[in-house]
Amino acid sequence: MQAVLLGCGGVGRAVLRIATSGAETSAFSFLAVLDSSGGIICDGDVALVKAVLAHKEAGHSLASFTGHGKQGLPKDDVVAQIKAQSLKFAVIDTTAADTVEELVSFGASAVVLANKKPVADASAENYKKLVSAATFRHESTVGAGTPILATVRRLRAGLDNPTRIEGCMSGTLGFVCSGLDTGKPLSEVVREAKALGYTEPDPRDDLSGTDVQRKALILARSCGLDHLEMKDVPVEPLYPPSMGPENMDVDAFMANLGSLDTDMASRVAAAKERGEVLRYCGTVDVAAGKASVGLVAVKSDSPLGRLQGADNMFVIHSSIYAERPLVLQGAGAGNECTAIGVLADLKEVI
């Protein structure tokens, strides 16, 4: 089968790099590669795909590509050519755009996502439309290469439906919680995380919990709670509304971080007295039909309590895994890790 790649950012380029690195790729080839500016019809030409990758890694747009007898075309022209060929193909979406309608309109036989927005920001109705339009995989939207959705899918196929899943789904917030364990003030840990490049340029993009909220919703929908929408998943930001982007810029936010230290230190101390630590978790209560996101206290000697650093962890409860839950731990971010999840999904659907 041939694949159409949408997006040539860090993850998209990693997909191309790994897929053309000499590893066995005979099961699929690239029909086309597109970015926001335009695209190239590759027709399975590996040398051309490598040239496209080099062009993107040099910082250029696909609209400006020339070489190997090909020239960058407007995106609409590439899409029209793809549809005109009436081929069986898969679409890989590594963008960060709301592409639900575009993905459905492609008429692809399979859809593979690293992009969370089509499955999280979409309404329940559009989500159902997307997953029914084609064979569908989206492992990398939640755990990057850590196979949480595949595990849920296998458990459900074996009629051992998960009843509850707790997950530390943000490496950034995992780093922050590990720092709080050591007694560091919240402001110090956030500044350290920002200096190390663990946070977005505006740390509130991480501290808001919105990314975890999206992942929790995707996980909930994968567990069968496909009626839920983002508004149904309450989320606890690690800063008050008065410090939100609508009220102060990022410099002011960083300057005022210290005002959050006392309250957070009190929560850390109270948890410690109970033999607990704080973890920022997404919780999917399948049995109750709901999901939530926020800072929770867990036993220090529990799997989540022992988690340190930026790894993700998922603790899965089910009938079989009742007394001793199933635990998955691994890197939850990174271009290469995410790309591996994408390629594994692609191999499953072709």
ROBA-57387 format. One line per 4 residues: number of its first residue (from 1); their letters; for each residue x, y, z of C-alpha. Coordinates in steps of 0.05 Angstrom, whole numbers, plus 32768, in hexadecimal, padded with zeros to 4 digits. Example, Ala and Ser with C-alpha at 12.3 -4.5 7.8 and 13.67 -1.06 7.14 Angstrom:
<atoms>
1	AS	80F6 7FA6 809C  8111 7FEB 808F
</atoms>
This chain:
<atoms>
1	MQAV	8000 8000 8000  8015 8048 7FF5  8012 807E 802A  8005 80C9 8027
5	LLGC	8029 80F0 805D  800A 8130 8077  803B 815B 809D  8087 8161 8099
9	GGVG	8095 817C 80DF  80C1 8156 8110  8096 8118 8112  8087 8117 80C8
13	RAVL	80D1 811C 80B7  80E1 80E5 80E9  80AE 80B8 80C6  80D0 80C5 8083
17	RIAT	8115 80BD 80A0  8107 807A 80C1  80DE 805F 8087  8116 806E 8055
21	SGAE	8151 805B 8082  815B 8016 8063  812B 7FF1 8090  80F9 7FC3 806E
25	TSAF	80C3 7FEE 804F  80A9 7FC2 8017  8064 7FC0 8037  8058 8009 8025
29	SFLA	8074 8044 7FFF  8065 808E 7FFE  8033 80A5 7FCB  8039 80EE 7FDF
33	VLDS	8055 811C 8015  8033 815E 8027  8041 8198 8055  8017 81D7 8061
37	SGGI	8033 81F8 8022  802A 81C0 7FEF  8043 817B 7FDE  8067 814A 7FB2
41	ICDG	804B 810C 7F8E  8081 80D8 7F9D  8061 8099 7F7F  808D 806C 7FAA
45	DVAL	80CF 808A 7F94  80FC 8081 7FD1  8133 80AE 7FB5  80FF 80E5 7FAA
49	VKAV	80E4 80DC 7FF1  812B 80E3 800D  8134 8123 7FE4  80F2 813E 7FFF
53	LAHK	810A 812D 8046  814C 8151 803A  8127 818D 801F  80FB 8191 805D
57	EAGH	8135 8186 808D  8157 81C1 806C  811C 81EB 8081  80F9 81F3 803E
61	SLAS	80B0 81ED 802B  8098 81B6 7FFC  807A 81EB 7FCE  80C2 81FF 7FBE
65	FTGH	80DC 81B9 7FAF  80FC 81A9 7F6C  8123 816B 7F5B  811E 8123 7F42
69	GKQG	80F1 813D 7F0B  80BE 8155 7F3D  80A7 819A 7F53  8080 81AE 7F91
73	LPKD	8036 81B6 7F83  7FFE 81DA 7FA8  7FDE 81AD 7FDC  7F9B 81AB 7FB9
77	DVVA	7FBC 8194 7F78  7FE0 815B 7F9C  7FA0 8145 7FBE  7F7A 8147 7F7C
81	QIKA	7FAF 811B 7F5B  7FAC 80E9 7F94  7F61 80E3 7F8F  7F63 80DD 7F43
85	QSLK	7F8F 80A0 7F47  7F5A 8076 7F6B  7F8F 8051 7F92  7F8A 802D 7FD4
89	FAVI	7FB4 8056 8004  7FBE 806A 804C  7FC1 80B1 8067  7FF3 80C2 809F
93	DTTA	7FE3 8103 80C4  801D 8120 80EB  8004 8168 80E9  7FE8 818F 8123
97	ADTV	7FAB 81A7 80FD  7F61 8196 8102  7F5E 8168 80C6  7F20 813E 80D2
101	EELV	7EFB 8153 8093  7F3A 814F 8069  7F49 8109 8082  7F03 80F0 8073
105	SFGA	7F02 8111 802E  7F42 80EE 8018  7F1C 80AC 8012  7F59 8087 802C
109	SAVV	7F52 803E 8040  7F7A 804A 807F  7F8A 8086 80AC  7FC5 808A 80DC
113	LANK	7FCA 80C5 810C  8000 80E5 8136  7FD4 8124 8136  7FA8 8126 8174
117	KPVA	7F77 815B 815C  7F4D 8131 812C  7F3E 80FF 8163  7F3B 812D 81A0
121	DASA	7F23 8172 8189  7EF1 8152 815A  7EA9 814B 8173  7E92 8105 8185
125	ENYK	7E6B 8105 8143  7EA7 8117 8119  7ED3 80E6 813F  7EA3 80AD 812F
129	KLVS	7EA1 80C5 80E6  7EED 80C2 80E2  7EF6 807E 8102  7EC0 805F 80D7
133	AATF	7EDB 807C 8096  7F19 8050 8092  7F45 801F 80B8  7F5E 804C 80EF
137	RHES	7F9B 804D 811D  7FB3 8086 814B  7FE4 8068 817D  8013 80A3 817B
141	TVGA	7FDE 80D4 8190  7FE1 80BC 81D9  8021 8098 81EA  804E 80A6 81AE
145	GTPI	806F 8062 81A6  8055 8045 81E8  801D 8016 81D1  7FE4 802B 81FF
149	LATV	7FAD 802C 81CA  7FC4 7FEA 81AD  7FC2 7FCC 81F3  7F7B 7FE7 81FE
153	RRLR	7F67 7FCC 81BA  7F82 7F86 81CA  7F61 7F85 820E  7F1E 7F98 81F1
157	AGLD	7F26 7F65 81B9  7F32 7F30 81EF  7EF3 7F47 8214  7F1B 7F60 824F
161	NPTR	7F03 7FA8 824A  7F2B 7FDB 8272  7F03 7FF6 82AD  7F33 802E 82C0
165	IEGC	7F73 804B 82A5  7FA0 807E 82C8  7FD7 809D 829F  8010 80CE 82A6
169	MSGT	800C 80E5 825E  803A 8123 825D  8085 811D 8262  8088 8167 8274
173	LGFV	8058 8160 82AE  807A 8120 82C3  80BB 8146 82C9  8097 817C 82F1
177	CSGL	8079 8149 8322  80BC 8126 832B  80DB 8169 833D  80A3 8176 8370
181	DTGK	80B4 8132 8390  80F9 814C 83A1  80DD 818A 83C5  80EC 81BC 838E
185	PLSE	80BA 81F6 8387  808C 81F2 834B  80A9 8232 832E  80EF 8216 8330
189	VVRE	80DB 81D5 830E  80B4 81F8 82D7  80EE 8227 82C9  811D 81EC 82C6
193	AKAL	80EF 81C6 8297  80EA 8203 826A  8136 820C 8269  813F 81C3 8255
197	GYTE	810E 81CA 821D  80DB 819B 823C  80A3 81CD 823A  8084 81F4 8200
201	PDPR	809E 823C 81F9  8062 824F 8224  8062 821B 825C  8017 8226 8266
205	DDLS	800D 81FC 8227  8025 81C2 8252  800D 81D9 8297  7FC6 81E4 827D
209	GTDV	7FBD 8199 8277  7F9C 81A0 8233  7FCB 8170 8211  7FBD 813B 8247
213	QRKA	7F72 814B 8240  7F76 813A 81F6  7F9B 80FA 8204  7F6B 80E5 823B
217	LILA	7F30 80F1 820C  7F51 80C8 81D4  7F5E 8090 8206  7F17 8093 8220
221	RSCG	7EFA 8090 81D9  7F27 8054 81CB  7F09 8032 8208  7EC4 803A 81EA
225	LDHL	7EB0 807D 8209  7EA8 809C 81C4  7E70 80C9 81DB  7EA1 80F4 8203
229	EMKD	7EBB 8137 81EA  7EF1 8166 8204  7EBE 818D 822D  7EAC 814D 8251
233	VPVE	7EF3 8143 826B  7F00 8173 82A6  7F48 818B 82AA  7F6F 81AB 82E2
237	PLYP	7FA4 81DD 82CB  7FE1 81E9 82F7  7FD5 8234 82F8  7F97 825F 8307
241	PSMG	7F6D 8282 82D0  7F8B 82C4 82E6  7FCF 82AC 82CB  7FB3 8293 8289
245	PENM	7FC9 82AB 8244  7F8D 82D9 823F  7FA4 82FE 827E  7FF0 8301 8279
249	DVDA	8027 82F2 8247  805A 82BB 8251  808F 82E8 826F  805E 8301 82A4
253	FMAN	8048 82B9 82B1  8090 82A2 82BD  809C 82DE 82EA  805E 82CC 8314
257	LGSL	806B 8282 8319  8083 8289 8361  803D 829B 8377  8029 8252 836B
261	DTDM	805F 8234 8396  803F 8237 83DB  7FFE 8215 83C7  8022 81DF 83A0
265	ASRV	8054 81D3 83D9  8018 81C9 8408  7FFA 8195 83DA  803D 8171 83D3
269	AAAK	8046 8170 841F  7FFF 8158 842D  8009 811F 83FB  804C 810D 841A
273	ERGE	802D 8106 845F  7FFD 80D2 8443  8036 80AC 8421  8022 80C8 83DD
277	VLRY	803E 80F2 83A5  801D 811F 8371  8017 8109 8329  7FF5 812D 82EF
281	CGTV	7FC7 80F8 82D2  7F91 80EC 82A0  7F5F 80BB 82BC  7F2D 8094 8292
285	DVAA	7EF7 8074 82BD  7ED8 8046 8289  7EA8 8027 82BA  7E8C 806C 82CC
289	GKAS	7E8F 8085 8284  7EBA 80C2 8293  7F00 80DE 8291  7F26 8115 82B6
293	VGLV	7F6A 8136 82B7  7F90 8156 82F0  7FC1 8150 832A  7FB3 8113 8354
297	AVKS	7FD4 80F4 8391  7FEC 80AC 8389  800F 807D 83B9  805B 8087 83B7
301	DSPL	8067 803C 83AC  8034 8035 8374  8049 8031 832B  8035 807A 831F
305	GRLQ	8055 808F 8360  8097 8070 834D  8097 8090 8308  80CE 80C3 82FF
309	GADN	80E3 80F1 82C7  80C1 80FB 8284  80A9 80B5 8275  805F 80A8 826A
313	MFVI	803B 8072 8292  7FF7 8051 828B  7FD8 8026 82C1  7FA0 7FFB 82A6
317	HSSI	7F6B 7FD9 82D0  7F3D 7FA3 82B5  7F1D 7F61 82CB  7F5E 7F3C 82BF
321	YAER	7F8A 7F75 82D7  7F62 7F85 8315  7F8F 7F76 8351  7FCF 7F84 832A
325	PLVL	7FC3 7FB7 82F2  7FE6 7FB4 82AF  801C 7FEB 82AC  803A 8009 826E
329	QGAG	8075 8039 8273  809F 805A 823D  80B1 8099 8219  8073 80C1 8209
333	AGNE	8092 80F5 81DC  80C9 8100 81A9  80C8 8101 815D  80E9 80BD 8153
337	CTAI	80BF 809A 8188  807F 80B7 816B  8094 80A5 8124  809F 805D 8138
341	GVLA	8058 805B 8153  803F 8077 8111  8065 8044 80E7  804D 800B 8114
345	DLKE	8005 8023 810A  8010 8027 80BF  802A 7FDF 80BC  7FEB 7FC8 80E0
349	VI	7FBB 7FE8 80AF  7FDB 7FD8 806C
</atoms>
